[in-house]
Amino acid sequence: MEEAAARVRGRVAPHTWEAFRLTAVEGLSGAEAAARLGVRVATVFAARKNVQRMLRDVLGELDRAADG
């Protein structure tokens, strides 16, 4: 997971990663994360969704590489 997180973090804008981190890792609500970042709640949820999708994709790539 650490490798996947590092790869995805390098591919997204800092505020996108921070929105994901605040909600998925730190457990803040979308409203709390939005207030901290100065963005709309919808932006926080879109960022989280995109990062989660990217993490799934990278984890799949890493899994396939380990099997091959």
Buried (B, 14 or more C-beta within 10 A) or exposed (E): EEEBBEBBBEEBEEBBBBBBBBBBEEEBEBEBBBEBBEBEBEBBBBBBEBBEEBBEEBBEEBEEEEEE
